[in-house]
Structures are given as structure tokens and as C-alpha cells.
């Protein structure tokens, strides 16, 4: 099985935390990180998105290629620059972002830019919410998910909410639920689950929103919470996994490493959606996949940067 990740690739400029402050350039962007994470863990992986025809777009393409990610579905534009994100870390290695987006190249990817063969050649299709922030890229993302679903792909969504990227939160919840309804795998942080719950089911507890996600057709819901237990939810069972303890230096790619690790296990062990459904029917299979993904996330937070922090299979205990 192979994976294609659609959405933004950008440059993370990571602060050294000193005064005066300086920043180091790293390749990043949530779906881009997931594509690299899966590739480094042995899954055939592609990235699909729009890059700026500039030094940063060229750098990203070079990084993808050097790390084994197929870039044949990438497009370049001279109508906007590659997005930038300046990242500061606090004393607990937690991030704060200053984004230079919009305008940005990734937002200009249109339906006609998709290679239709991509949907039949990949059995896993992954997106994040940063490709929902503007009307055009939202419609493009929905088209991609719909085409992938029609082709029988397993569709995956990491909410990865960055509220400061949205011009308004008016449509945020509606668009997120639309994507959830098209997906088989959904990953939320606890804070994102609380955001959905607050803005969708104000009078209910978190369990109401968890049930709503599963009732929307999601096979496997993953809920992360930093170093606290990771919860996973299926229509017939619930479980949790404690992530490994590690020294945290940078959480930039933690969630991306986690979902990349999880998808790598699904892709390596399943040949199609039917096999995925059968895999999920056995709780122990998901426990093992989440444990592996947790190890990937723990490894990533012990390193600086995004692509550069992601583990290889040799770095992790095998399931």
C-alpha cells in the first residue's frame, strides 16, 4: 500500500531562544511532515501540493526527494511564495507560531491540478485542516477526499488546528465535520476534541463528540494529549496507550510523527480498505499500531525541527 499526503509544505524558522534571537531554516508543514515520516518508516509515500517557484520551494522539493518522498504530484507557481512559519519555543518546548500565510503557494492548488491517476495509485490519502482555511483550498481538499474515497482509498485526517491561520472561525467547525464525514481515520489532540465539542455540542461532555465522530463513519479515532495516555476509539471498543517518556526539546513535529507512524503501520499491514477494516476489528492490532506511533512521536520531540526530527524504522521498537 502507498500513501499520498495533500496540503501545505512550508518553511519552519525555529528560534534559538536567545536574545538577540536567531532562526534556523527547517522543512515542514503538517501533511509534508506526515509524508516524510511514513517514508522514513518504510512506507511508499508521495506529497501533493503547490510550492512557490522560489528558493524555499526548491529547498522543499530537494528535501522530499532526499528523504524518499515522491514529488511527481507537486506543482510550482510564481503567483505566490512558499509559506513561512516562525516558531518560538517556551521552557517546556511548546511552540508558538507566527505564520506568513496567506498569501502562499499552497493555497493556490486547484482541482484541475490533481493528477487523476494519483487516486487509483494510492490506497491511503491524508489531509490536515490547514487546507480548509480558504474557500478554494477547502473545495480542492474535499474534491481530493471524494475522489480518493471513490477509488477505495483509506482516508485520513489530522485536525492539526491553527486558529490564527483562519481569517474567521465562522466556517471552521462546519468544514472540519465535512472532512471527518469523508474519513476512515481521524486524529485529534485533546484540545482539538474540546474545541469541536465546545463549538458543536455545547450542552454535552466529550463523549458525545467522540460518539458523533464514530457515527460519521470514522473507523478509528485517535486522541493525543502530550505525554498523557493516547486514547483510541472504535465502534466496538476503546483503549489507551501510554507514550514513552522522553526528554522534550521541540514538539514541532510530534503529532505528525505520530500519525505518520500510525499510517505506516496501516500501510505496511493492509493491502486495501477491506483489510484495514479487518485489522481494526482486532483491538490488539490497533493497540500495537498506536504504541508504534507513540514511539515515533516521542522520538520526534527529542530532536529539533520537523523533517529532521522524524525517526527511521531502525530508531523505533518493532511491532
N, C-alpha and C positions, 0 to 999 in steps of 0.2 A: 504494500500500500504506500502511496505517496501523499504528501501534504502540500497545499498551497495556502499561503497567508496573504490576505489582501488588506491594504490600508497604507498607513504612513510609515515612511522611513525618514529619519531626521538626524540632526547632529546634536548630541548632548555635550554641552560645555560644562565640565564638572569643576566646581570650586575647590581650591586647596584649603579653604577655611582660614586663610591668614589675612593679615592686614598690613599692607595693601593686598587685595585679593587678586589671584590669577586663576585662569580657567584652562583646562586641558580638553582637547577635542576627542570625543568618542562617537563611534557609530551607534545609532539607537533607533527608537520608535517601537512601540509595543508589538505590532504584528511582525515587524522586521526582526525583533529580538526572538520571537517565537520560532520563526523560520530558521534562524541560526541555531537556536537551542536544540531543535529537533534534528537538524543536520549534524550537529556535533555529537549527538547521541545515536547516530546511525540510521536515521530515517531519511529517505529521499525527500528533499524539500525544495520548494520554489517560493519566490516572493513576487507578488504582482502589485504594481503601484506606479505612480508618477514621480519621477525625480527631476529636480531642476537641472538645466543644462549649464551647470556651474561647477566649481571646484569641489563643492560638497557632494553634489550628485555623483560626480565621478569617483570620489572617495568611497561613497556608499556602495556603488557597483563593484569597485575593487575589493572592498571588504566582504561583500556577499560571495564573490567568486572565490576568494582565497579561503573561505570557510565552508565551501562546498554547497552553497545555495544557488540554485538555478535562477538566472535573471532574464530568461527569454520573454517573460511576460511583463517586464518593466518597460515603461515609456519615459521619454525625456521631453521636457518643454522649455522654451525660452520665454514663456509668458509669466512665469513666477519663479522665485528662488526656492531652493530646498529649505524646509523649515528648520529653525534652530530652537534649542531649549537650553537655558542657563539654569544649572542645578546647584543649589546650595544644600549642604548637609548640616544638621544640628548635632549636638553632642551624643545623640543616640543613633546617628547615621540615618535619620529620617530626612526625606527630601522636601524641598520647596522648589517650585518650578516658575520660571519666567519664560513664556513662550513667545517666539516671533512667528506667529501664525494666527489668523490669515494676514495677508495673502501668503499662500505657499503652494508649491508644485503639486503636492499630494491631493489637494482639494480639487484639482482640475481633471482628474481621471474621470472619463465618461463611459457610459455603457458601450459605445462603439469602440472603445479602446481595448475591451476584452478580446482575447483570442478564444473563439468558441470551443476550440479543441481542448483548452485547458480544463473545462468542466468534465469532460469524459476521461481525461488522462490522470486525474487526481481523485482519490477516494476520501480525502479529508480536506475541508475548506474552513479556514479560520479567519475571524474578524474581531475587531475591538470597537468600542464606542467612539473613538476619535474620528472615525469615518462616518459619523452620523451628525456632526455638528452643523454642517451647512446643507441646504436643500439638495443641491446637485449630488454631492458625495453620498448623502443618505440614500437617494434614489438609486445611485450606482451600486451601493452596498447591498441594498435589497434585491436588485436585479441579479447580482452575483450569487447571493444566497439562494434565490429562487432557482436559478439555472443549475447550481450545484445540487440542490435538493432533487430537482427533476432528473438529474443524471445519476441519482442514487448515492451521492456522497454523504458522509457523516459531517454535519455542520457544527462548528464550534464557535462559541462567543465568550470572550473575556471582557467584562464590562469596562474595567480599567478607566473609571470615570475621572476626568479632569474638568471640573466645573468651569475653570477660568478659560477654557477653550470654546465654551458655548457663548454665542452672542446674547442668548437669552435661554433660560431654563424652561420656557413655555412648552417646547415640544420634546424635551429630553426624555421624560418618562414614557410618553406615547411611542417614541421611536425605539427606545430600549425594549419595550414589551413587544413591539413588532418583530425585532430581531430575535428575541427569545422564542417567539412562536414558530420560528423557522429553524431552530437549532436543536441538536441532539445532546450536546454537551454545553453547559453554561458554568462559568467560573465567576464568582463574586467574592470580594472581600466582605468582612462583616460590616464595615462601614457602608459599602455599596448596598448590601442587603437592607440595612437600616434606612438608607436613602430611598430605596424602592418602596419599602414598607410605609415609610412616613408619607410619601407622595402618592401612594396607590391605595393603601388600606389603613387609613389613619386611625380607625377605631379598633384595630386588631393587633395581635402580637406578631413576632417574626415568623412563627409557624404558619400563619395564614398566607404570607407571601411565599414561603417555601413551597407550600401546597399549590399555590397558584402557578408557580414556575413549572412544577411537575405536571400539573393539569394542562399546561400549554403545549405539552408534547415532549418536553425535555426528558431524556432517558437518565442522564447523570448530572446532578447539580453538585458543584464543589464550592465550599465556603472556607476561605482562608482568613486567618486572624493573627498575622505576625508570627510570633513564637508560640502562640496558644494552639490548642488542638485544631486540626483541619477537619471539618465535617463534610461528609459526602452523603448525598440523598438520592434514593432510587424509589420508584413507586412501591416496592415491596420490602425495602429495608433502609436503615440508616446506620451510619458508623462514623468513627473518628480515628484520626491518626495523629500522634504527637510528633511534630517536626524535630529533627536532630538539633541539639544545642550547638551553637557555633558563635564565634566572635564576629559581631556585625560591624562592618566598616562602611558599607554602601548598599542601600536597599533598592537602588535604581531598577535593577532587572529581576528582582526577586520573584514577582508574580509571573513574569514572562518565562523565567526559567522553570517555574513550577508547571505552568500549563504546557510549555514545550516538552517537559519531561513526561507529563501525563499523555500527551498526544503521541509522543514517540513510542510509548508502550502500547497504545491502542493500534498505531500504525504497524508496528512490528508483529503484533499478535493477531491482527484481524485482516482478512482479505477484502471484506465488504461490510455493508451495514448489517446484514443478517448475522454475520459472525460477531459484530460488535454487540448486537442485542443479546446473543447467546453468551458472550463474555460477561456482560453486565448482569446476567441472570444469576451468576455465582458471586456472592458478596466478596469472597476471598480474592477474586481476581481484581476487583476494584480497590480493595484494601492494599494489595501489593502494588498496583499502579500508583495509588496516591502516596504510598510510602516512598516509592522511587522518585516521584515528582517532588516530594518534600525534601529529599536529599539533594535534588538539583537546585531547589530554591535556597537551601541552606548553604550550599557551595557558593552560589552567586553572591550572597550577601557578605561573604568573607573576602570578596575581591572588589576592586574599583571598576567602574564603567559598566557598559551593557554587553555588547558582543564579547568584549574581552573577559568578562566575568563568568561566562557560561561554561558549564563543565562538558567534558567528553565522557563517553561511556566508561573509560578507564578510571575516571575520577570518582565514580559512584559505586556503591554496592549493587551487585546484580540481583535481579528478582528471579 
